[in-house]
Amino acid sequence: MSHNAIQDRPPVTTTTAVKHDPLRHARLPRWTPFAVAVGSITAAVGLGLAAGWHSRIQWGLVAATFFVLATYVITTKVEGSRQAKDRVATSLVWVCFILAVVPLLSLAWVTISKGLEVLDPYFLTHSMNGVLDAEAGGGVYHALLGTIEQVGIATLIAAPIGLLTAVYLVEYGGGKLSQAVTFFVDVMTGIPSIVAGLFILATWNLMLGFGPSGFAGAMALAILMMPVVVRSTEEMLKLVPNELREASLALGIPKWRTILKVVLPTAIGGITTGVMLAVARITGETAPVLLLVFGTKLINPNPFEGAQSSLPLYVYEQYAVGTDAAVARAWAAALVLIAFVMILNLVARGIARWKAPKTGR
């Protein structure tokens, strides 16, 4: 081939190669999900107004359906069915997330807006002694003190037992005893709170002859708390790599010391979170307290003798009265209960981060 023939051949340009590249597909712009969401909400509101729907929940469900369908149709036309399935899955995740968050935000907003009406330092530092339920005034101090003592005693009982049980199941278990313990833990997970209260009432109060007290309620709460602690701690211990155990044992360290110095510090964050989940599980229980503690308007700092109150029981009693003042106190006590659980979780997370093993660079 001559030099002139080579020069006469048309050059292959980059533009031509890109134009016929089969690996490049059309892509939707990033603002497409937002635009589809706005269009779906607009269409749902229009349909709801035209059909005479008064429930905004119906509007939201219709908007979510329109959003998923529109996402699939538009993505299929532009990007293909494969990308459409991926976007639909992502859309379903977002829809489920919103459906879970909206009731939570609504509950928090209602509780805060109604609870702040009477929540002040006086409400937190006074009891209902000398105040009629139908009258304004009074406070929640006696109930808050009772909740702190009852939950604290229940945690002191359930947390060590649950932790040691989980350590046995993960580190030492494997036989029939381990299977039996696992079975009973699973059974205890589904026990209603009223059954735990009846058990303590039959044994502690009726058989042994003890009267109502905060300690009796704490024992019932500990029964409800133990399986949650066992299950959460067991899962956290299973996540600890076996290499850490083997490295410690290879250095000649006994197994109990390996568990104490290696396994537990590694899983302390998850264990603390599990304990706080169990605390949140029992803090709002009313039935055991109603059966075993009875409730009172007076301040009783002794959890081992005499009736006590608690925040859930206080909310139940005040809301049952039905007057405006009592209902306002019930909402304020509910807000205090939520804040109490939130503060406990923040403290637990701080302790877990402080005690977590430090890794050097």
Phi, psi and omega in degrees: 000133184282163179294326180292324179294322177295320180291330182283345181290133182290135181289148177274117183270157179293327181297319179295321181293319181290325182297324183257015181287117183285350183274350181263131180235159177290143181235142176284147177294163185291334182277003182298313179302321179295316179296319178296321179296316179297316178296322179293318179295317179298315180295320180293319178295318178297317178294321180294319178293321180292324181274352180079027178281129180260348182270125177288340176296320176297318178300317181294319179294320178294319178298320178296319178295315178300321182296314181294315181295316180295321178299317181293316183293313182295316181293323178297319181293325187262312189253346180106166185291330182294313177291330179296319178297321179295316180292325177295318177299317177297320179296320178296323177297316179295320179296315178296322177297316180294319178297331178278326185280324184301311177298325179295314178295322179297316178298315180297319181294315180296316181296317181292315183296320180275330182286332181287352181296322181239001181282115179207175179303325178297318181296326183276344187245007180229157178256189179264015180296121178082005181246126175288148182298330182278349182267160174281158180107193182080176183209192189236012186299316182296324179287320178296318178297318179296319178296317180298316182291315182293315179293322179296315179294318179298321179293319178296331179277312191277323186297309179296318180296315179296320180295314180293324177296317179295321177298319178296315183295324184273317189265330186238340187288176180146346181260198181292326178297319178297319178295321178294318178297317178298319179297313182291328175295318177297321179293318180294334180298327183263009181289128175295153183295328180294329178291318176297320177295319178294324179296313179293324178297320181287324184270305187284316186273310186276313183285315183270347173084016178278150180271184178295140180198163176293329180294322177297316176296324179294324178294320177294320177293326178295323177299320179288333185276328187302310182297328178294318179295317181298311184295314181293318179293322179299316179293323179292322178292327177292336180281348178289126182299139178294337179299326179293318177296315182295322178294320178292317179293328179293336178276002178088012180280134180299159184294320180296324179285327175297317178296318185287323187257341184243305188290306183296316176298327179292324183260012187296327179296312179292324178296315179297319177298319178296320178296321180290327173297320177293321177297316177296330179294323186264342185297326182266010181284135181248322187299311179298323180293321179296324181281321193252336185252333174077321182089148181203158176271352184264161177275120178236099182282353182264107182284353184260001181206131175087161181290148177230173173241175175208164184297314178298319179293322177298317178298316180297315183294316183290321179291330179291335178296315172093349178283164182298318180294318181292318179296322177297319176295325179295316178295320179295319178294323176297321177295320177297321179296316178297317179296324179298313179295321180295318179295319177300318179295319179295318178296318180296319178295322177296318178295319180296319178291326180290320183270355181294146180295135181270133179253126179279157180279000000 
